Amino acid sequence: MCATRTQDVDATVAQAEAIRMAGGDLVRVAVDSAKDVEALAEIRRQTRANLVVDLQENYRLAASVAPHVDKVRYNPGHLYHHEREKPIREKVRFLAEVAREHDCAIRVGVNCGSVDPELKARHPEDDIAAMVESALQHCALLDELGFDRYVVSLKDSHPRKVIEGNTRFAALRPDVPLHLGVTEAGIPPEGVIKTRVAFEQLLSRGIGDTVRVSLTLPNPRKHEEITVGRQILADISAGRFRSVPVFDDDKLNIISCPSCSRVENEKFVELAEAVKEMTAYAERHALTIAVMGCRVNGPGETDDADLGLWCGPTHVNLKRRTETVLPRLRRELDALIDARTTTPVSS
């Protein structure tokens, strides 16, 4: 996925071409406004890449972007939040009609941090079940509408949940193509390890049709995601497995998004690297820290972490409060460690 600002046409074209030249078969671009749509039309003219548009909250932008792309990706959780008085089925019908008119495929992109809250409430103890049910619902809607050019993705920041969610879904809908990815996998090498664990365990079972590697990298290095993905696929094809079925849950886990055109503060990658360096002393503690780069996924996807940071245009939120970040983060991390390691004494 391009991490450049979509309205910066030259930078986005350059990154799309770098991804394509590295072996990327699909290049995703985010669109969130009318100006983004104008830029997308020019990007389409200047790149040979197969383009996927990432719709944000405004699903109606699909009508404007569909003429310029090969696939439209929408998030069922975001459909819930936009025009709440309108039935979800009508929104999906709109997307299917637009896609059919412009010969586009659709990806139903279910994400752990933005699942429909009604489904989350229905499965309070099983967030994977909520994701799977969301995907199944939208498959049923598209089937009813006679639209069959769609794929599904069920993404989480933990490889175990990605494996379990996709395995559950594939057992129920083996006919639906699956797009695999560990979202917010983080900084290499940890992000590569998480991705490899999920891909090896799923692809070796015949689950998965397309893949995405999501690493926290500065813009000039975004094409390295393709190199990593190609290497993992080559290893699996040759029978070279390096992973174990379950990612190590008894150590510090830092998740961070791969950055994209939604990022409003370009210092986000530096923040993620600084958090990783500063928290190294807590490596042996089973805690999760999330570092997110935008307002779209940041608030929701830090909820499940022990500590979460997400970047706005001018400040960084720590558990949705604004203040100096790293010193406060260390105090909070120390407090969590103390609470977990202090042995209670009873009389």
C-alpha positions, 0 to 999 in steps of 0.5 A: 500500500502506498504510504505517500499522500494521495494528493502528492501525485508525483510521490504516489506514482513513484511509490506505486511504480517502485512497488510494481517493479519490486514484484507487487501485483496490486498497489493500494491507494487510500482515498478520503476526499474529493481532492484525493479522487482528482489525484487518483485519476492522474495517478491512474494515467501515470502508472501501470500498476493494478490499483486498489482503492481503499475507501475510508468512512465515505463509501459513496466515493466509490462512484468517483474512484471506480473508473480509475481502479481495478478493485475497491476495498471497503471495511464493513465496520466503517459502513456501520458508522456512516449514514447509520439510518441507512440499512447496511444492505443498501450501502453494499448494494450501492458498492456492488452496482458501482463495481459491476458498472466499472468492471471492478472487483471488491475486497471485503476488508474486515479489520480487528480494530473496527468491527461493527460494534453490534457484532462485538457486543454479540461476541464479548469473549471472542473477537475472532468470532465477531470478525468471522461473522462480519465477513460471512454477513457481507459475503451473503449480502454480495451473493444475494445481489448476484455479485461474485467478484469479491475477496475477503480479508480478516486481519489482526495484529496477532498472527494467532488470531489471523490464523484462527480467523482465516481458518474458521472462515475458510471452513465455512466458505471455502469458495471465497478467495482470501486475502491474507495479512497481519495488520500493523505487524510492526518494525522489522524483524519482528514484523517479518516474523509475525507475518511469516508465522501467519503465512506459513501456517495458512498457505501450507493448509491451502488457505489464502489467495493473495497476501499483503506484508504490512511493515512500519517502514519509511516511505523510501523503503515501502517496496521492501514489503514486496521483497519480504512477501516474495521471499516468504512465498518462495520459502513456502513453495520450496518447503523451507519453513522457519516458524512455529504455529504460535507466535511467542505470547510471553514477551513484549509485543509492539504492534505498529501500522505500516503507514499509508496515505492516511498518516497525518504526521510523518514523524510516526515511523520515528515514534515507532522506532523510538518506542521500540528502542525505549521499551527494550528493557521490558522484553520479558514482560507479556505486554502489548504496546500499539503505535498507530499512525492515523485517526481512522484505525488508531483509536480502535486498534489501540483499544486491545493493547495494554498501552496505545499511542496514535498520531494526530496532525499535531500531537500524539494520543496516549490512551486518547489523552494528549501529553508528552508521550515517551516519558509517560509511556515508560511510567505507565509500562513500569506501573504495569510491570510492577502490578504484574510482578508484585507478589501479594502478601496476606496475613 
